Amino acid sequence: MSIEPSVGEPDVSAAKLANFFQLGRSQAAFNSVPEMWWMLAAQFIVLITLLVVVVVI
C-alpha cells in the first residue's frame, strides 16, 4: 500500500512543475530576460531529479 501513494505523489508534483514551467515561460515572454534560461535549467534539473528519485524508489 505504501507504493500506491508514492506513485500518486509524483503525479501531483509533476502537475505543479508543469504549472511552474508554464508560468516561467509566460513571465520570460513578458520580461524577455536572459535569466529565463536559468529558470528553465533549474526546472529541468528538478524534473530529472524527480524522475531519478521515482525510478530509484
MOPAC internal coordinates of N, CA, C and O (Angstrom, degrees):
PM7 1SCF
backbone

  N    0.0000 0     0.00 0     0.00 0    0    0    0
  C    1.4561 1     0.00 0     0.00 0    1    0    0
  C    1.5252 1   111.12 1     0.00 0    2    1    0
  O    1.2310 1   120.45 1   152.50 1    3    2    1
  N    1.3000 1   116.75 1   -27.50 1    3    2    1
  C    1.4637 1   119.62 1  -178.89 1    5    3    2
  C    1.5310 1   110.24 1   -70.06 1    6    5    3
  O    1.2310 1   120.52 1   161.44 1    7    6    5
  N    1.3425 1   116.61 1   -18.56 1    7    6    5
  C    1.4657 1   119.18 1  -178.36 1    9    7    6
  C    1.5297 1   110.63 1   -76.47 1   10    9    7
  O    1.2310 1   120.10 1   142.83 1   11   10    9
  N    1.3384 1   117.41 1   -37.17 1   11   10    9
  C    1.4627 1   119.94 1  -176.84 1   13   11   10
  C    1.5279 1   112.71 1   -62.67 1   14   13   11
  O    1.2310 1   118.99 1   131.16 1   15   14   13
  N    1.3498 1   119.52 1   -48.84 1   15   14   13
  C    1.4700 1   119.27 1   178.49 1   17   15   14
  C    1.5207 1   111.86 1   -61.16 1   18   17   15
  O    1.2310 1   119.93 1   142.78 1   19   18   17
  N    1.3314 1   117.73 1   -37.22 1   19   18   17
  C    1.4629 1   120.20 1  -178.97 1   21   19   18
  C    1.5249 1   109.98 1   -65.92 1   22   21   19
  O    1.2310 1   120.52 1   151.26 1   23   22   21
  N    1.3353 1   116.61 1   -28.74 1   23   22   21
  C    1.4652 1   119.67 1   178.34 1   25   23   22
  C    1.5213 1   109.67 1   -77.54 1   26   25   23
  O    1.2310 1   120.29 1   148.56 1   27   26   25
  N    1.3334 1   117.05 1   -31.44 1   27   26   25
  C    1.4628 1   120.66 1  -178.89 1   29   27   26
  C    1.5171 1   111.94 1   -75.45 1   30   29   27
  O    1.2310 1   120.33 1   145.88 1   31   30   29
  N    1.3263 1   116.98 1   -34.12 1   31   30   29
  C    1.4651 1   120.16 1  -177.45 1   33   31   30
  C    1.5264 1   112.77 1   -61.97 1   34   33   31
  O    1.2310 1   118.94 1   133.54 1   35   34   33
  N    1.3296 1   119.63 1   -46.46 1   35   34   33
  C    1.4746 1   119.66 1   178.85 1   37   35   34
  C    1.5212 1   112.14 1   -58.09 1   38   37   35
  O    1.2310 1   120.16 1   147.67 1   39   38   37
  N    1.3423 1   117.29 1   -32.33 1   39   38   37
  C    1.4599 1   119.83 1   178.74 1   41   39   38
  C    1.5209 1   109.82 1   -63.47 1   42   41   39
  O    1.2310 1   120.46 1   136.19 1   43   42   41
  N    1.3239 1   116.73 1   -43.81 1   43   42   41
  C    1.4623 1   120.81 1   179.76 1   45   43   42
  C    1.5172 1   109.93 1   -65.42 1   46   45   43
  O    1.2310 1   120.57 1   134.27 1   47   46   45
  N    1.3292 1   116.52 1   -45.73 1   47   46   45
  C    1.4655 1   120.07 1   179.96 1   49   47   46
  C    1.5253 1   109.81 1   -65.06 1   50   49   47
  O    1.2310 1   120.21 1   144.90 1   51   50   49
  N    1.3235 1   117.19 1   -35.10 1   51   50   49
  C    1.4638 1   120.39 1   178.94 1   53   51   50
  C    1.5237 1   109.87 1   -65.03 1   54   53   51
  O    1.2310 1   120.52 1   140.48 1   55   54   53
  N    1.3351 1   116.61 1   -39.52 1   55   54   53
  C    1.4622 1   120.26 1   178.17 1   57   55   54
  C    1.5215 1   109.88 1   -64.28 1   58   57   55
  O    1.2310 1   120.52 1   138.07 1   59   58   57
  N    1.3330 1   116.61 1   -41.93 1   59   58   57
  C    1.4637 1   120.29 1   178.65 1   61   59   58
  C    1.5176 1   110.22 1   -63.89 1   62   61   59
  O    1.2310 1   120.29 1   138.20 1   63   62   61
  N    1.3417 1   117.05 1   -41.80 1   63   62   61
  C    1.4632 1   120.44 1   179.27 1   65   63   62
  C    1.5230 1   109.86 1   -63.56 1   66   65   63
  O    1.2310 1   120.43 1   142.65 1   67   66   65
  N    1.3328 1   116.79 1   -37.35 1   67   66   65
  C    1.4651 1   120.00 1   178.51 1   69   67   66
  C    1.5246 1   109.67 1   -62.37 1   70   69   67
  O    1.2310 1   120.65 1   138.77 1   71   70   69
  N    1.3439 1   116.36 1   -41.23 1   71   70   69
  C    1.4592 1   120.28 1   178.34 1   73   71   70
  C    1.5181 1   110.43 1   -65.03 1   74   73   71
  O    1.2310 1   120.01 1   135.75 1   75   74   73
  N    1.3345 1   117.59 1   -44.25 1   75   74   73
  C    1.4650 1   120.86 1   178.96 1   77   75   74
  C    1.5268 1   109.78 1   -62.70 1   78   77   75
  O    1.2310 1   120.84 1   141.86 1   79   78   77
  N    1.3283 1   116.00 1   -38.14 1   79   78   77
  C    1.4664 1   120.13 1  -179.22 1   81   79   78
  C    1.5281 1   109.84 1   -63.36 1   82   81   79
  O    1.2310 1   120.59 1   135.93 1   83   82   81
  N    1.3468 1   116.49 1   -44.07 1   83   82   81
  C    1.4638 1   120.48 1   179.17 1   85   83   82
  C    1.5216 1   110.42 1   -65.83 1   86   85   83
  O    1.2310 1   120.19 1   138.83 1   87   86   85
  N    1.3321 1   117.23 1   -41.17 1   87   86   85
  C    1.4625 1   120.75 1   178.86 1   89   87   86
  C    1.5214 1   109.93 1   -63.28 1   90   89   87
  O    1.2310 1   120.42 1   137.20 1   91   90   89
  N    1.3147 1   116.80 1   -42.80 1   91   90   89
  C    1.4617 1   120.77 1  -179.78 1   93   91   90
  C    1.5152 1   111.12 1   -62.26 1   94   93   91
  O    1.2310 1   120.56 1   139.31 1   95   94   93
  N    1.3286 1   116.54 1   -40.69 1   95   94   93
  C    1.4624 1   119.83 1  -179.14 1   97   95   94
  C    1.5242 1   110.04 1   -69.13 1   98   97   95
  O    1.2310 1   119.65 1   138.99 1   99   98   97
  N    1.3265 1   118.26 1   -41.01 1   99   98   97
  C    1.4592 1   120.97 1  -179.09 1  101   99   98
  C    1.5272 1   110.41 1   -65.79 1  102  101   99
  O    1.2310 1   120.60 1   137.64 1  103  102  101
  N    1.3399 1   116.45 1   -42.36 1  103  102  101
  C    1.4629 1   120.05 1   179.07 1  105  103  102
  C    1.5244 1   109.83 1   -65.40 1  106  105  103
  O    1.2310 1   120.41 1   140.35 1  107  106  105
  N    1.3141 1   116.81 1   -39.65 1  107  106  105
  C    1.4628 1   120.45 1  -179.78 1  109  107  106
  C    1.5276 1   109.41 1   -65.31 1  110  109  107
  O    1.2310 1   120.58 1   143.85 1  111  110  109
  N    1.3344 1   116.50 1   -36.15 1  111  110  109
  C    1.4626 1   120.07 1  -179.78 1  113  111  110
  C    1.5265 1   110.12 1   -66.20 1  114  113  111
  O    1.2310 1   120.42 1   141.80 1  115  114  113
  N    1.3178 1   116.81 1   -38.20 1  115  114  113
  C    1.4678 1   120.15 1  -179.98 1  117  115  114
  C    1.5245 1   111.05 1   -74.44 1  118  117  115
  O    1.2310 1   120.56 1   138.82 1  119  118  117
  N    1.3105 1   116.54 1   -41.18 1  119  118  117
  C    1.4696 1   120.10 1  -176.06 1  121  119  118
  C    1.5266 1   112.38 1   -85.44 1  122  121  119
  O    1.2310 1   120.38 1   148.40 1  123  122  121
  N    1.3328 1   116.88 1   -31.60 1  123  122  121
  C    1.4692 1   121.15 1  -177.53 1  125  123  122
  C    1.5216 1   110.30 1    54.36 1  126  125  123
  O    1.2310 1   120.72 1  -135.73 1  127  126  125
  N    1.3246 1   116.22 1    44.27 1  127  126  125
  C    1.4643 1   121.24 1  -179.30 1  129  127  126
  C    1.5318 1   109.59 1  -101.41 1  130  129  127
  O    1.2310 1   119.81 1   -42.08 1  131  130  129
  N    1.3296 1   117.96 1   137.92 1  131  130  129
  C    1.4746 1   121.03 1   178.55 1  133  131  130
  C    1.5289 1   112.36 1   -57.63 1  134  133  131
  O    1.2310 1   120.40 1   161.62 1  135  134  133
  N    1.3395 1   116.84 1   -18.38 1  135  134  133
  C    1.4635 1   120.07 1  -178.74 1  137  135  134
  C    1.5246 1   111.52 1   -63.69 1  138  137  135
  O    1.2310 1   119.98 1   163.68 1  139  138  137
  N    1.3303 1   117.65 1   -16.32 1  139  138  137
  C    1.4631 1   120.93 1  -179.88 1  141  139  138
  C    1.5296 1   110.00 1   -58.69 1  142  141  139
  O    1.2310 1   120.43 1   148.84 1  143  142  141
  N    1.3380 1   116.78 1   -31.16 1  143  142  141
  C    1.4585 1   119.49 1  -179.67 1  145  143  142
  C    1.5204 1   110.27 1   -64.98 1  146  145  143
  O    1.2310 1   120.43 1   142.89 1  147  146  145
  N    1.3411 1   116.79 1   -37.11 1  147  146  145
  C    1.4687 1   120.29 1   178.32 1  149  147  146
  C    1.5214 1   109.57 1   -66.45 1  150  149  147
  O    1.2310 1   120.41 1   140.72 1  151  150  149
  N    1.3342 1   116.83 1   -39.28 1  151  150  149
  C    1.4670 1   120.66 1   179.63 1  153  151  150
  C    1.5240 1   109.69 1   -64.48 1  154  153  151
  O    1.2310 1   120.88 1   133.31 1  155  154  153
  N    1.3327 1   115.92 1   -46.69 1  155  154  153
  C    1.4629 1   119.62 1  -179.78 1  157  155  154
  C    1.5264 1   110.73 1   -62.86 1  158  157  155
  O    1.2310 1   120.64 1   138.08 1  159  158  157
  N    1.3270 1   116.39 1   -41.92 1  159  158  157
  C    1.4642 1   120.51 1   179.62 1  161  159  158
  C    1.5264 1   110.05 1   -61.57 1  162  161  159
  O    1.2310 1   120.44 1   136.40 1  163  162  161
  N    1.3335 1   116.76 1   -43.60 1  163  162  161
  C    1.4671 1   120.96 1  -179.84 1  165  163  162
  C    1.5267 1   110.02 1   -63.21 1  166  165  163
  O    1.2310 1   120.43 1   139.27 1  167  166  165
  N    1.3362 1   116.79 1   -40.73 1  167  166  165
  C    1.4599 1   120.31 1  -179.39 1  169  167  166
  C    1.5235 1   110.71 1   -65.44 1  170  169  167
  O    1.2310 1   120.56 1   138.56 1  171  170  169
  N    1.3387 1   116.53 1   -41.44 1  171  170  169
  C    1.4659 1   119.58 1   178.68 1  173  171  170
  C    1.5240 1   110.53 1   -64.19 1  174  173  171
  O    1.2310 1   120.62 1   140.90 1  175  174  173
  N    1.3370 1   116.41 1   -39.10 1  175  174  173
  C    1.4649 1   120.29 1   178.80 1  177  175  174
  C    1.5249 1   109.79 1   -62.36 1  178  177  175
  O    1.2310 1   120.61 1   138.19 1  179  178  177
  N    1.3301 1   116.44 1   -41.81 1  179  178  177
  C    1.4667 1   120.79 1   179.39 1  181  179  178
  C    1.5249 1   109.83 1   -64.48 1  182  181  179
  O    1.2310 1   120.44 1   136.42 1  183  182  181
  N    1.3349 1   116.77 1   -43.58 1  183  182  181
  C    1.4654 1   120.17 1   179.45 1  185  183  182
  C    1.5277 1   110.68 1   -61.03 1  186  185  183
  O    1.2310 1   120.58 1   133.21 1  187  186  185
  N    1.3280 1   116.49 1   -46.79 1  187  186  185
  C    1.4680 1   120.45 1  -179.96 1  189  187  186
  C    1.5230 1   110.47 1   -62.17 1  190  189  187
  O    1.2310 1   120.85 1   139.41 1  191  190  189
  N    1.3492 1   115.98 1   -40.59 1  191  190  189
  C    1.4650 1   119.97 1   179.56 1  193  191  190
  C    1.5259 1   110.52 1   -62.49 1  194  193  191
  O    1.2310 1   120.48 1   135.86 1  195  194  193
  N    1.3362 1   116.70 1   -44.14 1  195  194  193
  C    1.4638 1   120.34 1   179.48 1  197  195  194
  C    1.5282 1   109.82 1   -62.49 1  198  197  195
  O    1.2310 1   120.38 1   136.55 1  199  198  197
  N    1.3235 1   116.88 1   -43.45 1  199  198  197
  C    1.4631 1   120.06 1   179.71 1  201  199  198
  C    1.5290 1   110.28 1   -60.25 1  202  201  199
  O    1.2310 1   120.34 1   135.90 1  203  202  201
  N    1.3277 1   116.96 1   -44.10 1  203  202  201
  C    1.4661 1   120.85 1   179.67 1  205  203  202
  C    1.5223 1   110.13 1   -62.58 1  206  205  203
  O    1.2310 1   120.50 1   135.63 1  207  206  205
  N    1.3297 1   116.65 1   -44.37 1  207  206  205
  C    1.4671 1   120.61 1  -179.25 1  209  207  206
  C    1.5228 1   110.38 1   -62.54 1  210  209  207
  O    1.2310 1   120.60 1   135.51 1  211  210  209
  N    1.3376 1   116.46 1   -44.49 1  211  210  209
  C    1.4716 1   120.21 1  -179.48 1  213  211  210
  C    1.5242 1   110.42 1   -63.91 1  214  213  211
  O    1.2310 1   120.28 1   137.90 1  215  214  213
  N    1.3227 1   117.06 1   -42.10 1  215  214  213
  C    1.4690 1   120.47 1  -179.27 1  217  215  214
  C    1.5228 1   110.50 1   -66.36 1  218  217  215
  O    1.2310 1   120.26 1   137.29 1  219  218  217
  N    1.3309 1   117.10 1   -42.71 1  219  218  217
  C    1.4651 1   120.89 1  -179.26 1  221  219  218
  C    1.5195 1   110.32 1   -65.31 1  222  221  219
  O    1.2310 1   120.61 1   138.25 1  223  222  221
  N    1.3263 1   116.45 1   -41.75 1  223  222  221
  C    1.4679 1   119.65 1  -179.53 1  225  223  222
  C    1.5210 1   108.66 1   -74.61 1  226  225  223
  O    1.2310 1   120.10 1   180.00 1  227  226  225

